[in-house]
Amino acid sequence: MINNRCNKCLWWDNQHISVTLIPKIDGKPIPGFCRKKRPNVIGYKDHHLGAQPIMDGNEFCGEHKEDI
């Protein structure tokens, strides 16, 4: 079994206050941000906003770096 899951990664962030704003999705019980990847740019009205990729803590990633 592959243990490279987001919730064990150095880049995983589920402590930031904005995690509470992530909508709840069935089958994705542990939301958080991947800080390894650069933010995506989202256009909103006349502004450009940066948003980190949202992941579930149980997802697999090939760029996993074990948290120490």
N, C-alpha and C positions, 0 to 999 in steps of 0.2 A: 504494500500500500504506500502511496506517495504521501508524505507528511508536509509537503510544501504548501501550507495553507496560509491565507492572508493573516489570520489572527495570531500566527507565530512568527510574523515577519517584522524586521526592523522598520520597514517603511509603513506599517499599518498604524492608522490613527482612528480610534473610536472614542477618544476622550474630548475632542474639541467640542465646544458648545454648539456649533452648527450641525453636528451629527443628529441632534434632537429634531432638526427640521427635515430630515430625510423621511419621505413617506414610507410607511410600513408596507412590505410586499410579502405575500404568502410564499413560503419556501426560502426567504432571505431574512432569517431572524437576527443576524448580527451585522447591522450596517456600519460602515466606516469608510474612511478615505484611503486611497493608495497615494502616498506621498512620493513614491518613486517616479511616477509619471508626471509630466508637466500638466498644468491646468488646461482644460479646454476653454475656448473663448465662446461665450454666449452673447448674442446681441439682444439687448432689452431696451426698447424704445430708442433713445438717442445715446445709449451707453454700451460699452463692452465690459462684460464681467468675466472673471476667471473662476472656473469651477473644477475642483479636483475630481478625478474619477471615483465614483461610488462603487464599492465592492461589498460582498458579503464575507464575513470572517471565515467561512468554510470553503471559499473558492480556491482554486489552484492557480499558481502563477509560475511561469518558467524563469522569472527573474527574482525569485524568492531569495531573501538574505536573512538567515536565522537571527532572531533577536538575541542579544547577549545580556 
